[in-house]
Structures are given as C-alpha cells and as structure tokens.
C-alpha cells in the first residue's frame, strides 16, 4: 500500500521550515507566504540513542561535529524518557522525542538524510530498520531478530559487544573514539554537551544555602553508588568512610564533602553520614535529574565509580576521580581533568551481574591509593 505523501511544494505553506509545525502558529506568528524567517531544515539527521544515561550523555560529543559537517541541518534525537532532562537544554538538538508508540509512528512517516543508531537494544534497532533514510550508520535488527552493523565502520563497535578479549584486553579506544569511527567523523577530543537548567540552578543555590555550604568552599562531591546492573561497580562503604575521615583530618576547613546519589543510594549515603560526623553534607536522594546536574555543577571535584555521576562530572568539566572494577576504564575519557583508580585483580573487567568473590575487584582497591589521587587532584583546584 502506497503512502499518501503531500507535495509541499504545491502548497502555500513551507512544511520544511524548522519553525513550522502545522498545529499552531510558529513562534514568529506570521503566515508562511509573508514570512521573512523561513529556515529550511536542510540535511535531516536522526539519532537513536535510548540508554544508558551515561552513554546518552557522552554521545552528545557527536553533535557539534555533525552541525559543522552539515551547516544547514536539522537534528532529531530519540531517547528513553528517563534521559530527556540530560538533553532538553542542548542547543544542537532541534527536536527531542521520548521513545514511545506515538514518536515511532511519527518518525515512520518522515524522511531523513542520515540515521544514526548507537544502541543495540531491540527497540532501538527495530526502529532503525523502519526509518526512511538515505544513509544509515550504527546498528540495526536483522530478519532473524539479531543485531548487526549497518555500515562497515560500525563493525568495530559491534565486535566489542560480542568479543570479550577485544573489549576487555585489546581495545584501547574510548567510547567517543568508537562512535566517531562508526559514524565516519574525525575525533578531536570533542567534549560532552551538558547545560544546567535555570530552575535546577535556583534549586541548587537554595539547597546549598540551606545546608550552609558557601561559594568559597572547595566541594568534593562523592557518589558512592553505582546502580544495580553490574556486581561490584561501587567501591566499598568502608573505603569511602575512611577516605572521608582522612580528607577531613587533612585540616583544611574550607573543603566540604557532599554526598551525591539517587534513590538507590539512600541507604548507602545514610550509613556513611552516620559514620562520619565532621564536615559532611548530604544533597539528598530525591532530586530530579535537572536538580542533580545543578548540584554537581556547584562541586569542584567528583569522586565516584563508573556511573552517571561520573559522566555528569565530566560533562560539567569538573575534576573527576573515577574508580574502576568490573568495567573498562579505557573507554572513559577524562579530558585531562581527572584520574583513574583501576583495580588490578586478574578477573577484572568482567561486566558480570553477580560476583561471589569476597575479595573482589573493589575490595582490592586501597584507601591509600584513592586518598593519594584525591589530594593530588584537589591541589589542582
């Protein structure tokens, strides 16, 4: 059955204008025929990147090169609802959709010049196959229901997912280098693009006033959690408690420790705060994502595992000390503003969901090493 496509060239309305939507007046409130603000979308790009949130954030490094390569362009991004707040203030995204039945129906009716799918999730790759695009990059879904690379340049990124030896031992490329290679763009250490919302900024200011942290303080944000997907992704609670005590004993009253986290970190943060009495503050675990980003923005340094907190710190150009156990440290780019503590246990990295080892990759990391690197980074602030 043929789709009924309108020929907008025969209409008095300019359906390809980036300001036109057909449901209500555009922001200039002028009809197309007499409008001087007509701006054609030009080269239309669709990015499909649903999760995880840290990966969504570091995929934003592609946006500026895409805009530079295609000066007259229009970028649509589809992501999971949970990641929308990370992207909503991004100046290089022209349209932002949550992954839903409605957005899929809409995108199936549109045409694109370039479609980039950097997810291997079934929903994302299935959508990639249904998009009408002149060129496709990244990953798609085969007729057998299996994921495959859509272009030759994406083969390396594809193999990383199925070859543990390549991913764990041979690969030296960062995530950014990998996705830039998949999309045939030269990588020049492009930074994440993350902006703080005005409302989030006001919230963070109010919170810091309430807990009595001043602008003159040096703030070390500590995110002790790391989600529930991979075993041992978080450093030990005892390790963090001893680290905080040693920082406080360094006798610098202007340095404050701020606990960071979401709902899954509430118990961990509670235990740490109960054990550490001096110069420790809690940002709360009920903050929205926009509020959390604004809180991290006010920190000078971030200490965490391989988590969203780490990625937000990188995106906001903070000094970051990242602690690695079961995940690949080489895929993380710190842009010369941070350092890594990497477990030397033989079985890491492993990306396992469950680990029965009492002496595991995270218990093998000493407080001495984390403290030494913390103080070195702190001296640079």
C-alpha positions as CSV (number, residue, x, y, z in Angstrom):
1,X,0.0,0.0,0.0
2,X,1.5,3.3,-1.1
3,X,1.8,6.1,1.5
4,X,-0.1,9.3,0.7
5,X,2.7,11.9,0.7
6,X,1.8,15.5,0.2
7,X,3.9,17.6,-2.2
8,X,4.5,20.6,0.0
9,X,6.0,22.5,-3.0
10,X,2.5,22.9,-4.3
11,X,1.2,24.4,-1.0
12,X,1.5,28.0,0.2
13,X,2.9,26.7,3.5
14,X,6.5,25.8,3.9
15,X,6.3,22.5,5.6
16,X,10.1,22.1,5.6
17,X,10.7,25.2,7.7
18,X,12.2,24.3,11.1
19,X,9.7,26.7,12.8
20,X,6.6,25.3,11.2
21,X,4.6,22.5,12.9
22,X,1.1,22.8,11.4
23,X,-0.7,22.6,14.7
24,X,-0.4,26.2,15.9
25,X,1.2,29.4,14.8
26,X,5.0,29.3,14.7
27,X,7.0,31.4,17.2
28,X,7.0,34.4,14.8
29,X,3.2,34.2,14.4
30,X,3.4,35.1,10.7
31,X,1.9,33.1,7.8
32,X,4.5,31.4,5.5
33,X,3.6,33.5,2.5
34,X,4.7,36.7,4.0
35,X,7.3,35.4,6.5
36,X,11.0,36.5,6.3
37,X,12.1,33.9,8.9
38,X,11.9,30.9,6.6
39,X,14.6,28.5,7.6
40,X,14.6,25.1,5.7
41,X,15.7,22.1,7.8
42,X,18.3,21.2,5.2
43,X,20.1,18.0,5.9
44,X,17.9,16.0,8.2
45,X,19.6,13.8,10.8
46,X,18.0,11.3,13.2
47,X,20.0,10.0,16.2
48,X,18.6,7.0,18.1
49,X,20.3,6.6,21.5
50,X,18.0,5.4,24.2
51,X,20.2,4.3,27.2
52,X,22.1,4.0,29.4
53,X,22.1,7.6,30.6
54,X,25.8,7.9,30.8
55,X,26.1,6.7,27.2
56,X,23.4,9.1,26.1
57,X,25.4,11.9,27.7
58,X,28.7,11.0,26.1
59,X,27.0,10.5,22.7
60,X,26.4,14.3,22.7
61,X,30.0,14.7,21.6
62,X,28.9,13.9,18.1
63,X,26.5,16.9,17.9
64,X,28.9,19.8,17.2
65,X,30.9,17.9,14.5
66,X,27.6,16.9,12.8
67,X,26.5,20.6,12.8
68,X,29.9,21.6,11.4
69,X,29.8,18.9,8.7
70,X,26.3,19.8,7.7
71,X,25.9,23.6,8.1
72,X,22.3,23.6,7.1
73,X,21.0,20.7,9.2
74,X,18.2,19.6,11.5
75,X,18.9,17.0,14.2
76,X,16.2,14.9,15.9
77,X,17.1,12.7,18.8
78,X,15.1,9.8,20.2
79,X,15.9,8.7,23.8
80,X,14.3,7.0,26.7
81,X,12.0,9.2,28.9
82,X,14.5,8.9,31.8
83,X,17.2,10.6,29.8
84,X,15.2,13.6,28.4
85,X,16.4,16.0,31.1
86,X,20.0,15.4,30.1
87,X,19.3,16.6,26.5
88,X,16.5,19.1,26.8
89,X,18.7,22.2,27.0
90,X,21.1,21.1,24.3
91,X,21.4,23.8,21.7
92,X,22.3,21.4,18.9
93,X,19.2,19.2,19.1
94,X,16.4,20.7,17.1
95,X,13.8,18.1,18.2
96,X,13.8,15.8,21.2
97,X,11.5,12.8,21.4
98,X,11.0,10.2,24.0
99,X,10.8,6.6,22.7
100,X,7.1,5.9,22.6
101,X,4.5,4.5,20.3
102,X,3.5,8.0,19.1
103,X,7.1,9.1,18.3
104,X,7.7,5.8,16.4
105,X,4.5,6.3,14.3
106,X,5.6,9.9,13.6
107,X,9.2,9.0,12.6
108,X,8.0,6.3,10.3
109,X,6.2,8.9,8.2
110,X,9.3,11.2,7.9
111,X,12.3,11.1,5.7
112,X,15.9,11.6,6.8
113,X,19.2,12.1,5.0
114,X,21.1,10.3,7.8
115,X,20.0,8.0,10.6
116,X,22.5,7.1,13.4
117,X,21.5,4.3,15.8
118,X,24.1,3.8,18.5
119,X,22.0,1.4,20.6
120,X,22.0,-2.3,20.5
121,X,18.6,-2.6,22.3
122,X,15.9,-4.4,20.3
123,X,13.5,-1.4,20.3
124,X,16.2,1.0,19.1
125,X,17.5,-1.3,16.3
126,X,14.0,-2.3,15.2
127,X,13.1,1.4,14.9
128,X,16.4,2.0,12.9
129,X,15.2,-0.5,10.3
130,X,11.8,1.2,9.9
131,X,13.3,4.7,9.3
132,X,13.3,6.0,5.8
133,X,16.8,7.4,5.5
134,X,19.3,7.8,2.6
135,X,22.2,6.7,4.8
136,X,22.2,4.6,7.9
137,X,25.0,4.2,10.4
138,X,25.3,2.2,13.7
139,X,23.2,-0.8,14.4
140,X,20.0,-2.4,13.1
141,X,17.9,-5.6,13.5
142,X,18.2,-8.5,11.1
143,X,15.4,-10.6,9.7
144,X,16.4,-13.2,12.3
145,X,15.9,-10.8,15.2
146,X,19.6,-10.3,15.8
147,X,21.6,-7.1,16.0
148,X,24.1,-6.3,13.2
149,X,26.2,-3.3,12.0
150,X,24.5,-1.1,9.4
151,X,27.8,0.2,7.9
152,X,31.3,-1.2,7.7
153,X,32.7,1.5,10.0
154,X,30.3,0.3,12.8
155,X,31.8,-3.2,12.7
156,X,34.4,-2.5,15.4
157,X,31.8,-1.2,17.8
158,X,29.7,-4.2,17.0
159,X,32.5,-6.7,17.7
160,X,33.2,-5.1,21.1
161,X,29.9,-6.4,22.2
162,X,30.5,-10.0,21.3
163,X,34.3,-10.4,21.7
164,X,35.3,-10.2,25.4
165,X,39.0,-10.5,24.5
166,X,38.7,-7.4,22.3
167,X,36.7,-5.4,24.7
168,X,38.5,-6.3,28.0
169,X,42.1,-6.7,26.8
170,X,42.9,-5.4,23.3
171,X,40.7,-2.3,22.9
172,X,42.4,1.0,23.8
173,X,39.8,3.3,22.3
174,X,37.5,5.5,24.3
175,X,33.7,5.3,23.8
176,X,34.0,8.6,21.9
177,X,36.6,7.3,19.5
178,X,34.5,4.2,18.9
179,X,31.3,6.1,18.0
180,X,33.2,8.7,15.9
181,X,34.7,5.8,14.0
182,X,31.3,4.2,13.5
183,X,29.9,7.5,12.1
184,X,33.0,8.3,9.9
185,X,33.7,11.5,11.8
186,X,37.3,12.6,12.9
187,X,37.6,12.7,16.6
188,X,39.2,15.8,18.1
189,X,38.5,15.2,21.8
190,X,35.1,16.8,21.5
191,X,33.5,17.4,24.9
192,X,30.2,16.3,26.2
193,X,27.4,19.0,25.8
194,X,25.5,19.4,29.1
195,X,23.8,22.5,30.2
196,X,22.3,23.3,33.6
197,X,18.6,24.3,33.6
198,X,17.7,27.7,35.2
199,X,15.3,26.0,37.6
200,X,17.9,23.4,38.6
201,X,20.4,26.2,39.2
202,X,18.0,28.0,41.5
203,X,17.2,24.8,43.4
204,X,20.9,24.0,43.9
205,X,21.6,27.5,45.2
206,X,18.7,27.2,47.6
207,X,19.9,23.8,48.8
208,X,23.5,25.0,49.4
209,X,22.2,28.0,51.4
210,X,20.1,25.6,53.5
211,X,22.9,23.2,54.3
212,X,25.4,26.1,54.8
213,X,27.9,25.4,52.0
214,X,29.4,28.7,50.8
215,X,30.7,29.6,47.3
216,X,34.2,30.0,48.8
217,X,34.3,26.3,49.9
218,X,36.0,23.7,47.9
219,X,33.4,21.0,47.5
220,X,34.2,17.3,46.9
221,X,31.1,15.5,45.6
222,X,31.2,11.8,46.4
223,X,28.8,9.4,44.6
224,X,29.2,6.1,46.4
225,X,26.6,4.2,44.5
226,X,26.8,2.7,41.0
227,X,23.4,1.2,40.1
228,X,22.4,-2.4,40.2
229,X,23.3,-3.8,36.8
230,X,26.9,-4.9,37.4
231,X,28.3,-6.5,40.5
232,X,30.9,-4.6,42.5
233,X,30.7,-1.5,40.4
234,X,30.7,0.5,43.6
235,X,33.7,0.9,45.8
236,X,33.2,-0.3,49.4
237,X,31.3,1.8,52.0
238,X,34.1,1.3,54.5
239,X,36.5,2.6,51.9
240,X,34.5,5.8,51.4
241,X,34.2,6.3,55.2
242,X,37.9,6.0,55.7
243,X,38.6,8.2,52.7
244,X,36.3,11.0,54.0
245,X,37.9,10.8,57.5
246,X,41.4,11.2,56.1
247,X,40.3,14.1,53.9
248,X,38.8,15.8,57.0
249,X,41.9,15.1,59.0
250,X,43.9,17.0,56.4
251,X,42.9,20.1,58.4
252,X,41.5,22.2,55.6
253,X,38.2,23.6,56.9
254,X,37.3,25.1,53.6
255,X,37.0,21.7,52.0
256,X,33.5,20.2,52.3
257,X,32.3,16.6,51.4
258,X,29.0,16.4,49.7
259,X,27.2,13.1,49.3
260,X,25.6,12.6,45.9
261,X,23.1,10.0,44.7
262,X,19.6,8.9,43.8
263,X,17.0,6.7,45.4
264,X,19.2,3.6,45.1
265,X,21.9,5.3,47.1
266,X,19.7,6.5,50.0
267,X,20.8,3.7,52.4
268,X,24.5,3.9,51.5
269,X,24.6,7.6,52.0
270,X,22.7,7.3,55.3
271,X,25.3,4.8,56.6
272,X,28.2,7.0,55.5
273,X,26.7,10.1,57.1
274,X,26.1,8.3,60.4
275,X,29.7,7.1,60.5
276,X,31.2,10.4,59.5
277,X,30.3,13.3,61.7
278,X,32.6,16.1,60.6
279,X,32.2,18.3,57.6
280,X,30.0,16.0,55.6
281,X,26.8,17.2,53.9
282,X,24.0,15.3,52.1
283,X,22.5,16.6,48.9
284,X,19.5,14.3,49.2
285,X,18.4,11.3,47.1
286,X,15.1,12.6,45.8
287,X,16.3,15.2,43.4
288,X,15.2,15.4,39.8
289,X,17.8,14.8,37.2
290,X,17.9,18.5,36.3
291,X,18.4,19.3,40.0
292,X,21.1,16.7,40.4
293,X,23.0,18.1,37.4
294,X,22.9,21.6,39.0
295,X,24.1,20.2,42.3
296,X,27.1,18.6,40.6
297,X,27.8,21.8,38.8
298,X,28.5,23.5,42.2
299,X,31.1,20.9,43.1
300,X,34.8,21.4,42.4
301,X,35.6,17.7,42.3
302,X,33.8,14.4,41.9
303,X,34.7,11.0,43.2
304,X,32.7,8.0,42.1
305,X,32.7,4.7,40.3
306,X,31.9,4.3,36.6
307,X,28.4,5.9,36.9
308,X,26.1,8.6,35.7
309,X,27.6,10.9,38.4
310,X,31.0,10.4,36.9
311,X,29.6,11.3,33.4
312,X,27.8,14.4,34.7
313,X,31.0,15.5,36.3
314,X,32.9,15.0,33.1
315,X,30.2,16.8,31.2
316,X,30.4,19.8,33.5
317,X,34.2,19.9,33.2
318,X,34.9,19.0,36.8
319,X,38.0,17.3,38.2
320,X,36.9,13.7,38.4
321,X,38.5,10.7,40.2
322,X,36.9,7.6,38.8
323,X,37.1,4.2,40.5
324,X,37.0,1.2,38.2
325,X,36.4,-2.5,39.0
326,X,34.2,-4.6,36.6
327,X,34.0,-2.1,33.7
328,X,36.5,-1.0,31.1
329,X,38.4,2.1,32.2
330,X,39.9,2.7,28.8
331,X,36.5,3.6,27.3
332,X,36.3,6.6,29.6
333,X,37.8,10.0,28.5
334,X,38.5,12.4,31.3
335,X,39.9,15.2,29.1
336,X,43.0,15.8,31.2
337,X,41.0,16.9,34.2
338,X,40.9,13.8,36.2
339,X,42.5,10.5,37.2
340,X,41.5,6.8,37.5
341,X,41.8,4.2,40.2
342,X,41.9,0.9,38.4
343,X,41.6,-2.5,40.2
344,X,44.5,-4.8,39.4
345,X,42.6,-8.0,40.2
346,X,43.1,-10.6,37.5
347,X,39.4,-11.2,36.7
348,X,38.6,-7.5,36.0
349,X,37.0,-6.2,33.9
350,X,34.2,-8.8,33.7
351,X,30.8,-6.9,33.4
352,X,29.2,-9.7,35.5
353,X,25.8,-9.2,37.1
354,X,26.8,-11.3,40.0
355,X,30.1,-12.0,41.8
356,X,30.6,-14.4,44.7
357,X,34.2,-13.4,45.4
358,X,34.6,-12.0,49.0
359,X,37.9,-10.5,47.9
360,X,36.8,-8.9,44.7
361,X,37.9,-6.1,42.4
362,X,36.6,-3.3,44.6
363,X,37.9,-4.6,47.9
364,X,41.3,-4.9,46.2
365,X,41.4,-1.1,45.9
366,X,43.2,0.6,48.8
367,X,42.2,3.7,50.6
368,X,45.8,4.9,50.3
369,X,45.7,4.9,46.5
370,X,42.3,6.7,46.4
371,X,43.4,9.3,49.0
372,X,46.7,10.0,47.3
373,X,45.0,10.7,43.9
374,X,42.3,12.7,45.7
375,X,44.8,15.0,47.3
376,X,46.7,15.4,44.0
377,X,43.6,16.4,42.1
378,X,42.5,18.7,45.0
379,X,45.8,20.5,44.8
380,X,45.0,21.5,41.2
381,X,41.7,23.3,42.2
